[in-house]
Amino acid sequence: MDMVTVREITKNFGEQVVIRRFDAAFQKGEFITLLGPSGCGKSTMLRIIAGFEKPTSGELYINGTLMTGAKTFVPPERRGIGMVFQSYAVWPHMTVYDNVAYPLTLRRTDRETVRKSVERVLEIVHLSQYAKRYPNQLSGGQQQRVALARALVAEPNLLLLDEPLSNLDAKLRETMRFEIKEIQKKLGITVVYVTHDQSEAMAMSDRIFVMNGGVVQQCGSPEEIYDTPANQFVADFLGKVDFFKGEVKEGRIFLPSLGNQSIPYSGPRTGRVDVAIRPENLFFSDEGLLEGTLETQYYLGDVDDCRVRVGDGLVRVIANGYAYKTLQTGQPVRIGIRDFMVFPDDGSLEEMLRIQT
Amino acid sequence: MKQPRVQGTDLRRRDPLPWVTKLALVFVFLLGAALTWMGIRGQETYNRSGFSSEAGFQAVHALADAVGEQWNQALRPALDSLTEEERAAAEGNASMLLRDTWEKQVSGGGALAEDAVREADASGRSSFPLLYTTYLVSGPKISPSGRKAVTALTGTEAAAFRQELLRCVADPERPIPDPAAELTADLEGTEKQAVLTQALFVSCGSSGENITASVNAFKKSVRDKTRQLEAFQTIAKGETSGLWNWIVSHSRTAVLLGIICMLDVVLLALLMAADRRWEMNIKWFLVLIILDFLLLFQLLPMIIIMVRSVFPDGSFTLATFRRLYEYPLNLEALKNTLIASFATMVLGTAIAFPLAWLVGRTNLYGRKFFRALFVLSYMVPPYVGAMAWQKLMNPNAGLINQWLRTLLGLADMPGPLNVHTLPGLIWVLTGFYYPYAFITISRAMEKMDPSLEEASRISGARPVKTVLRITLPMMTPSLIAGALLVFISAASCYGIPSIVGIPGNVNTVTTRIVEYVGQGAQGVNDAVGLSVFLMIVALIVLFISDVVLAKRQYITVSGKSVQPAVVDLRRGRVPLTVLVSLFAVFMVLLPFGVILVTSFKIDLGASLTAPGNFTLDNWTSVFARSETLGCLKNSLLFAAAAATVGLVIACVMSYLLQRTRIRGRGIPNFLITLGSGTPSVVIALGLIMTMRGNFGINIYNTAWILIIAYLVKYLMMGMRTVVSAMSQIHVSLEECSQACGAGWFRTMRKITGPLILPSIAAGWFLIFIPSFYELSMTTLLYSATTKTIGFQLYEYWTFTSQPMSCAMAFGILLIVVFLNFILNRLTKGEFSI
């Protein structure tokens, strides 16, 4: 059975539509990420699942039970969910132990069981030695793990995470990313994770829901979303991409902005198209399809980030670091293409790429 | 191209010459020492000069002449009825009393008085008028309640009373007649005689207002004469140099200046030494100027109070305390104060927390309206509330009592409720001090990060449980802070106990202090003893709220701008709204309503709708009187002066605190906090004791003493507003302006100034409004020409007409509400009290 079923949920704040007909089912043990720019409605969706917001219309089931509907509303405390807030919301007047034990003491668990559970969960988040401390004696990362431990201690089947890593520094963020994923796997719980950071989403999720302007743009596994984006927005939001206007003619796509050079194409689309190319799918090769002049290059160690002038346009190429040693700015180069994406050009590209808030 | 100006310290600059600074410091120190020494010498010269005969005689004589005629007329019948011996003895005692008083009150005044008495004797006049004049000059006043009791006697009763009093002046052993006996019960010797004499004169003066008017005129002329005296003196010593002349005539001022000068230099040296940089910095002078002001007008009076309490006559003794605390009335007052303040604190907080939660965090109907209403009652002068409750719950004619009697079918008897009791006092105090806790708590509650509560909900706690286990504990620091604020405000309140408590003989420390201050030198000693008690209570409270609580302050403000989550009351919504409305009607609208209704009545006993009982006369006559308008003008003027000076200090302090790291900036900050925590009566008493010339500054009976008292008490309100506004402007905004090439002044004018302008306006009003209706300090510090509207109202209430005073009270209320409205508009709704 599905852990969470969201049926046609719409949320308005006054005139403004924040979520438009969100419809999805999250399975047990799945790691779901709601991904999108700020203001896309992902946090509101999470708060609807938690029960802090009521949707304007639609229904929400958790574990097959109706939680939010036209006539039903189960308050957050009766939903049996764990949640980690962006600000952590660790209560400053309680010790780490008391913070974590709080959900259990509410359930009238006996003291010994509480102690065991708290110790176990603190062990999981590596905070055992800090049990007696107050939150203001902890670092941001430690507070974040207290929040996580508190969300996990009552062994919920569903864990909600609202941008839990956004207040941490880059190194810690990467460590925590894998820790959360590990814990989720070990406990086998369903996680709904909200973030605007695409690499976080890619690294952790089983399925990603990409949202913009309150509408789900695409849902699917990280590979699906990255490799076969449903539209230009998704392609643009995940990873780096350059768009070029093109026209399909005789099995080739001609690119007017790149000096009308062309690349072979055998797909189903015809007529005017948007060609989206990820710079890491381009490489320098003497047999390359496009020719141009190397205009700038930034050596980043592992890769060489180059701009190549092709016709009137600029093409970004992320070559391997070694290329920097062999190429010189200003020299003519040829570019090979491993892969590219083609979208029908209905004139909506700019509209699509605009981040709606 | 124009080069941007370089900001910050130029690293190439050499260290300043440390020895130049040190030399300058030593020089200024020596200057101060010289001034002090010369001042002391000047004092000696002055004492030796034998100056007293000519000029002194003239000054006092002129006064005696002016007042004598009138008083002789009033006294004649009483004096004539005495036997010759009795009369002679009374006269003799009166002149001794006069000498004594002058000796105590005016330095070197004993000889002055002696001369004047001699002259009075020679010309066959009585020295009683002179004696009375003396009391007007030197300050002791008969207490309001005493005055009331004495003026209550009329006709033959009064004549007999006066006669008996005169006999008592002649014979100290004679039992004193009521009601004067009560007034002098705890007094002895000169002080006792002084109050007796005053009672005598009050009794004579019962004929009405023209006496008060002439007394007022005399008071003014006394001050003028004192100035004349000084002028005489300077001319008399014309043979010496100007500076020496000044030092002789202002020896105490010279000593004061010298000591301050030395103190400042020592402090500056200490600060520089701690900095290891012997460099002059303009900011230090700012700190020192503010510090000197506070030292002089705040710390000095408090230290003098402390010293006087254990050195009443120059030698160490605990007699003051022993006498005070063995006297049952005082013990009772102490007990009452503690019980009333504690009960008010508990009750007030117990009311404020649920109200703050309901209004701030739930979907109660009309929460914005209720919030505004409760906050509004914060700025109602407490004595207006006391008047209202007196009208509602006095045992005989109280409205609520009348309703209850009808409702319960009780016979025509007093009660069942009586506001003139300790519970009544607690009730009224609670009604007017719970908003203090309400504001503190609701501010903290609205700033709390809502996800802290959501985290509790998602952990499985129901809303009520969340409030109990998360919201309430998180609020404890502000809860305690609010509670302590209520406690100290209730303990140092004078208006409410004097209106509600005294008629029922429920005394508090503040009313006892005011009573004592009216009783001359010994009275001041006793007032000092009680003040020390109040001061210690205040210091403990201040210590708890500043030191202990500061450590427990949870930072709950999150980075995001958040709207606190609103709790759905569901089925409780309607009943709770009804409950809160009832509370608002009962605690806010009913009292104000009764004040408004009373102000239109002719016959207090009858209802407003009774035929012919409605009149606008109370309003028109009160506000047409030049006396009222004069008081109103005084109030506006003094409050504006205090607010303006206060704001200048507040701005300088905010800048020093928020934008500089200058050493020593915390000292004035601490003193300002201390000042706001000091009970009003204590501040006033301290000023009375130090500002009448005995320490080189004579502003007693002038507007300045009132303005300074307001400043000491309310400066903190203004400062905190500006400081918090400045702390919210990130330094980067100013730095960015400087990076763009603007200098310090331009940055202040273009960036910082406009950003904190609303807060400056708010700070100004926050000092202005409470100063405008102040009563406790004004009661002790006013003079005939510096009466304020608050005090005028109090006098009307006690001595004249209740409907008229209600009209005046409502007028004050309207002015305050209007001022608050301006403040709200000026700051675009960001601020109101």
Chai-1 contact restraints between the chains, C-beta under 6 A:
chainA,res_idxA,chainB,res_idxB,connection_type,confidence,min_distance_angstrom,max_distance_angstrom,comment,restraint_id
A,A50,B,I458,contact,1.0,0.0,6.0,A-B,restraint_1
A,F52,B,E454,contact,1.0,0.0,6.0,A-B,restraint_2
A,P76,B,R457,contact,1.0,0.0,6.0,A-B,restraint_3
A,P76,B,I458,contact,1.0,0.0,6.0,A-B,restraint_4
A,E77,B,R457,contact,1.0,0.0,6.0,A-B,restraint_5
A,E77,B,G460,contact,1.0,0.0,6.0,A-B,restraint_6
A,E77,B,A461,contact,1.0,0.0,6.0,A-B,restraint_7
A,E77,B,R462,contact,1.0,0.0,6.0,A-B,restraint_8
A,I81,B,I458,contact,1.0,0.0,6.0,A-B,restraint_9
A,M83,B,I458,contact,1.0,0.0,6.0,A-B,restraint_10
A,F85,B,S451,contact,1.0,0.0,6.0,A-B,restraint_11
A,S87,B,D449,contact,1.0,0.0,6.0,A-B,restraint_12
A,S87,B,S451,contact,1.0,0.0,6.0,A-B,restraint_13
A,S87,B,S558,contact,1.0,0.0,6.0,A-B,restraint_14
A,A89,B,S451,contact,1.0,0.0,6.0,A-B,restraint_15
A,A89,B,L452,contact,1.0,0.0,6.0,A-B,restraint_16
A,A89,B,A455,contact,1.0,0.0,6.0,A-B,restraint_17
A,W91,B,L452,contact,1.0,0.0,6.0,A-B,restraint_18
A,P92,B,Y554,contact,1.0,0.0,6.0,A-B,restraint_19
A,H93,B,P473,contact,1.0,0.0,6.0,A-B,restraint_20
A,H93,B,M474,contact,1.0,0.0,6.0,A-B,restraint_21
A,Y102,B,S459,contact,1.0,0.0,6.0,A-B,restraint_22
A,P103,B,S459,contact,1.0,0.0,6.0,A-B,restraint_23
A,P103,B,G460,contact,1.0,0.0,6.0,A-B,restraint_24
A,L106,B,G460,contact,1.0,0.0,6.0,A-B,restraint_25
A,L106,B,A461,contact,1.0,0.0,6.0,A-B,restraint_26
